[in-house]
Amino acid sequence: MRIVVVQETDWLQRGPHQQHHLFERLSARGHEVVVVDFEILYTPWPTAPLVAPRMEWSNVSRVNSEARVRVVRPPTIRLPGLARITSLVTTYIELARIVRDFRPDLIVDYAISTGVSALAIARSQHIPFVMHVIDALHTLAPHRWIWPLARSFEAMLLRNADATLYINEELKDYGVTLGARPQVASTVLTGVDLERFRPGRDATELRRKWGITADDVLLVFTGWLYDFSGVDTIMHVLPEMPPSLKMLVVGTGEAESRLRALRDSLGLHKRVVFTGRQAYERMPDFMTAAEVCLMYSEPNPITRNIVPIKAFEYLACGRPVLASELPGMMREVPPGNGITYAAKDELLPTIQNLLDPASREQEGLKARAFVHQHRDWSKLTDRFEHILSTIIALKK
């Protein structure tokens, strides 16, 4: 298959998300994949040049060393607001060029802004157009007053797609409610690389590097630091816990400076350590260094249906997970499978229970067993490959 993937975020710097895992595995199997992305973390003018030129990278691999993905980034103007607007035009031009030269078998889109261009070009060239939904897309718009308009465009894309894919049944129901055709709507669940993420790594040196002793009990958060990531919620209960309970925050993001300031104001500078951005290859080391892993995102329209890949990576490492009560996650991983869900008013006793070594060991065994049975990326890629091949065959 020759596949074009279109998204409105940075393929090289953000994630890895589900699309990285699936399409890199398809690439490793011999399929040709071209990604059109957007420089979401740009430095605005005048600090950087006004025009960000077209960029292209070959043989890109984020999660699979055998992948050979080509990434194309259309030019944009580096000004807030204008960057997105100019990308609408330049993405259309770039997609038209790629379709002409690459002659893809299908186009897979991940965003509303890019979807309009992708759908128009796919229709004009009689190429299957697939929407792969990993969020309620209109809720990602930067201002709530835009949501109704964004939702109308989202519904239009779902209605007109040749097929729609979803990361869970709840988002599938959401898509069908907006007008996606049930007969061409499928789920491809989030998975984990069971060889890379596994128990048994020696984390002694990593813990020592970040000031964590053998007697400390370590909570680990990994990922992008959004305002709703819930790290601040955990920080607020730490003063009520034994001083040996420490937290490692692995990642960066727009909330980092605020969270660092909160840590200092709570007097937790010796108990909460920020590592900054770390390579994806190091994530198994950080996760196995933990006694408990954290996924305590604040419930909101963005997070209610999310199923973060890191949740399954935590579980695959045999680590118990402390999570907030997000409907999407609770539906995908019911209680009793290594994840302990706790409301805010239950947070303190829940953490205290997880401090018990016997409890942690039991939860860790359940965690690994669950992902081994249900979330192997290899099996999920088989399903994804079959669905895409079927879509292409039906369009011919």
N, C-alpha and C positions, 0 to 999 in steps of 0.2 A: 504493500500500500504506500501511496504518497500522500502525506497528510500535512495540512497547514493548520497550525494552532494560533489563535488570536486572543490576546489578553491585554488588559489595561494596566498591568503592573510589571515590575521588573523581574524577568526570568532569572537573571544572574545573581541578584542580591536578595530577593525576598524568598521566603519559603525555606526549604522545598515544600511544595504543596502536592496535592494528589496528582495534578497534571505532570509534575516532574517525574514522579515515580512511574506512572503509567506510560508516558510517551518515551521516557528514556529506556524502559524495558522493551517497548516496541522497537525502538531504534536498535537496541542490542540484538533483537531477533531478525534484523535485516530490513525493516520498514524505514522509509525515508521521512524525516520529520523536519519541517521548517516552522519556527516560532516567530511571530510578530509581536513585539512587546513595547513597553513604554518606560522611560526613565523616570520612575516615580520619586526617586530620592535625589533629584537634580539640585544643584546649587544655583540659585537665581541670579540673574543679571542685576547689578554690574559686577558682582564678585566673579562670576563666570561669564564667558562670551554669551551674547544675546541669543545666538542661534546654535542649538545643539545639532551637529551634523548627523547625517545618516551613518549608522554603524552596523557592522556585520561581524559575527563570530562563527567560526566553523568548529566542528568536532567538540561541542560543548557537552560536558557531563557533570551533573551535580550530585547524583545519587548512585549512578551505575557507571563504572569505569569503562564498560564496553560500548556505551552510548556515543553516538556521533550526530548530535542535534545541531542544526544551523539556526542561529538566532539573528533576526534582522530588526533593527530599531529605526523607525522612520525619524526624520528630522523634526524638531519642535522649537518653539520660541520659549526661552527660559524665563518666563514671567508667570507668577501665580494667576490662574484663570486662563490666560492665553495659552499656556502649555497644553492643556486639555483640548482647547478649541482648535488649535493648529493641528493637534494630533488626529483629530477627526478627518481632516483633509488629507494629511500626509499618510495616514494609515490606509485610506481608500486608494490613494495612488500606488502605495507600496504593494497592497494586496493585488491590485490589477496587474502590476508588473510580475509578481510572483506567480499568479495564476497563468499568465501568458507563457512564462518561461519554464515553470516547474510542472505545470499541468497536473495539479493534485487530483486525487480520487475523492477527497472530501475536505471540508473546512469545519473545524471544531472551535467554537467561540465560548469565551468565559465572561463576557461583560456586555452591558447594554450599549455603551458608547462605541465599542468596536463591532458589536453585533449588527448594527444598522448597515455599516459598510460591507461586512462579511456576507450578510444575507443578500444584499443587492447584487454583489458580484457573483455569488453562488447561483442566484436565479438566472442572471444573464448568461452564465456559462454552463448551465445545467449540471451543476456540481452539488452533491448532497450537502446540506447545511445542518450541523448538529449543535444544539445548545447543551453544554455540560454545566449543570447548576450545582455550585458548591456553597452558595449563600442565597438568601432572599435578596436578590441583586439591588432592588430599588432602595433598600435600607443602607446601602453603601454610599449613596449620594451624600455629599458633604453637608447639606442643609435639609432639614425636615420639610421645608416648604417646597422643595423640589420633588419630594417622594411621590406625590400623585402623578406628576408628569412622567417620572422615571418608571413608575409602575405600569403606566399605559404602554410605554415602549417595551418594557419587559414582557408584558402580556402579548404584544404584537409579535415579538421574536419567538416566544414559545408556541403561539398558534401556527406560525408559518414555518417552523423548523421541520425538516424531514424526520428528525428524531430528537428526543430530549433524554438526557442522562442526569442522574441525581446521585448524591452520596448517601442518601438514606431515604426511607419510606416517607418520613415526615415532609421532606422537601419535595418528594415526588407528588404527594397529595397537594402541596402548595402549588406546584406547577400546573397540575391538572385543574385546580380551582381557577387559575388564571387563564386557562384555555388550551393548555397543552393536550394533545390527543392521547388518551390512555393507551391506545393500541401500539403507539410507537414510543412510549415512555418506559425507561428501564433504570434500575439502580445498579451502580457499581460501588460497592462499599469501600471504605478506607481500610488500608492494610498496613503491613509492617514487614520489613526484611528480617526474617527470623535468624539468618546467619549473622548479620551485623549486630542486631540488638538481641543479646542473650545474657543470662546470668553468668557469674563466675569470673569476671574480669577483676584483676587486682587494682583496687583504687587507692592503695595506701599512699603512693607518691602524689597523686592528684590532690588528695585531701590535705596532705602536708603542704603542698604548694600554696593552697588557699587558706591555710591557718586552721584546718579542721583536725582535731586530735582523734585518737582512737576511742576516747571516752565520750566524744560529742555525738549527739543524735542530729543528723543532717536532713533538712528539708531542701529539695531542689526544685526550682522553677526553670524551665527552658523555653525560649521563644521570644517573639516580638513583644515589647513592652507597650501595650496600648493602655489608655486610661482605664479600660474595663478589665484588665488582666487579673485583677484581684490580689496582686502582690501587697498592696497597701492594707487590705483586709487581714491578711496573715500577719503582717507587721504589727498591727494594733493589738493582737493577742499575745505576741511573744513576751512582752514584759510580765505577763501573768504566768509564764511557763518557766521551768528550770533554766538556769543560765547555760547549761550544756546543750540546750536546743538551739541550733543555729540554722541559718538559711543561706543558700547559694543561689544567686539570681544570674542565670546564664543567658545573656542576650542584650539587646539594646532596643531603642525605640523612642517615640516621642514623649513617653512618660518617665524616662530614666532620670532626668534631672529632678523632677518633682519627687520621685521615689527616694532618691539619694537624700534630698533635703528632709523628707519625712523620717528616714532612718536616723539621721543625725538629731532631729528634734526629739525623737523617742529615746535617745541614748543607746542606740543599737549598733553603733559603728563597729563593735567587736563581734557582733552576732549575725549581722546581715552583710554579706560580701557580694559585690557586683563584679562580675568577671568581664563584662563587655561582650562584644560579638565573638563567638567562637566558631571554628570550622565544623561543618556538619559531621565530618568524620570523627570528631571528638565527642559527639553527643552520647554514644554508648558509655564512654568513660565517666562522664558527669552523672548520667542516670544511675549507673551501678555504684557510684560513690555515695548515693543517697540511701537513707533509711526509708524515707517517704518522698514521693514525687507529688508536685502540686499542679492542679489545673482548676483554680478557683475563680474562673471568670465571672464577672458581674452579669446577671441576667439582663438582657435588653433585646431589642428586635434583631440586632446583628448576631448575638451569640446564642439565641434560643435554639437554633437548629444546627449549630456547628458541631462537627465531629473531628476535632483536631487529630492529625496524624500522630502528634507527640503522645497522645493518650495511649495509643497502642504500642508505641515504642517504649514508654514507661512499663507497660504491662509485660512486654516481651522480655524486658530486662529482669523480670521477676520482682518488681518493686510495687508495693501497695501505693495506690493513688488516692489523694484527698481531693475531692472535686465538689464544686457547687452543683446545685440541683437544676441543671440545664435539661430541658425536655428532650432535645435531640440526643444528647449523650446517654441519658437514662434509658431511652428507648433502644439505643444500639448496644449498650453494655449494662444490662440490668444489675442491680445490687447483688452482691454475692460472687462477683467475678473479678475481684481484685481492686475494684473502685469503691471507696466509701464516700457516699454523698452526704453532705451536711449543710443545713441551713446556718445562717450566721449565728443564731442564738444557740446552736448546738456545736459550734466550732471548737470551743475550748475543751469540752469533755471528749469530743471525737479525736482531737489531737492527742489528748492524754491517753486514750485507749490505744492509739497507734504507737505510743511510746513503748508499749509492752512488746519485748522481742518475740514472744511466742505468737502474739496476734499478728505482728508484721510478717513472720515467716509463713503463717497460714495463708494470709492474704496474697503474699508473693507467689505461692504455689498455684493458687487459683488464677492469678493474673496470667502467668505463662501458659497454663492449660487453656485458657479462653482464647488467646490470640492464636495459639498453635492450631486450634480446631477451626477457627472462623476467619482469620485475618491474614493469611499468607499472601503476600503480594504476587507471587508466581501464579497462584490459582486465580486471583482476581484479574491479573493481566490476561490470562487465558480467556476469561469471560469478556473482558473489554475488547480484545482482539476479535473475538467471534461476533460481538455486537456490531463493531465497525465494519467488518467484512460483509455482514448481512445487509447493512444499510447501503453499502456500495452496490451489492448485487441487485437489490430491489430497485435501485435508481436506474439501472441500465435497461 
